Amino acid sequence: MSIFARPHYTSEVTLFIEELKAKKPTLEAEQREGRAIWWDKKLDRSEQADYQDARVPQQPYVYGTSGHPNSEQA
């Protein structure tokens, strides 16, 4: 047995999550639905390639004033 093992110990967080799941059994399904809204999407590779091709490279110093209409150029 490892010296770090703590038999018969359950953290407060684990107890809270288990209690929450017991009170609301649909919680995990709702989480999966929510994740599917924002994250689980199929990518269209051609649109992604178009997006990368249209990307404008960022200047090394973002807050520089060159090219700004109010900048003084010599």
Secondary structure in CASP SS format (residue, H / E / C, confidence):
PFRMAT SS
TARGET T0000
AUTHOR 0000-0000-0000
METHOD secondary structure of the structure
MODEL  1
M C 1.00
S C 1.00
I C 1.00
F C 1.00
A C 1.00
R C 1.00
P C 1.00
H C 1.00
Y C 1.00
T C 1.00
S C 1.00
E H 1.00
V H 1.00
T H 1.00
L H 1.00
F H 1.00
I H 1.00
E H 1.00
E H 1.00
L H 1.00
K H 1.00
A H 1.00
K H 1.00
K C 1.00
P C 1.00
T C 1.00
L H 1.00
E H 1.00
A H 1.00
E H 1.00
Q H 1.00
R H 1.00
E H 1.00
G H 1.00
R H 1.00
A H 1.00
I H 1.00
W H 1.00
W C 1.00
D C 1.00
K C 1.00
K C 1.00
L C 1.00
D C 1.00
R H 1.00
S H 1.00
E H 1.00
Q H 1.00
A H 1.00
D H 1.00
Y H 1.00
Q H 1.00
D H 1.00
A C 1.00
R C 1.00
V C 1.00
P C 1.00
Q C 1.00
Q C 1.00
P C 1.00
Y C 1.00
V C 1.00
Y C 1.00
G C 1.00
T C 1.00
S C 1.00
G C 1.00
H C 1.00
P C 1.00
N C 1.00
S C 1.00
E C 1.00
Q C 1.00
A C 1.00
END
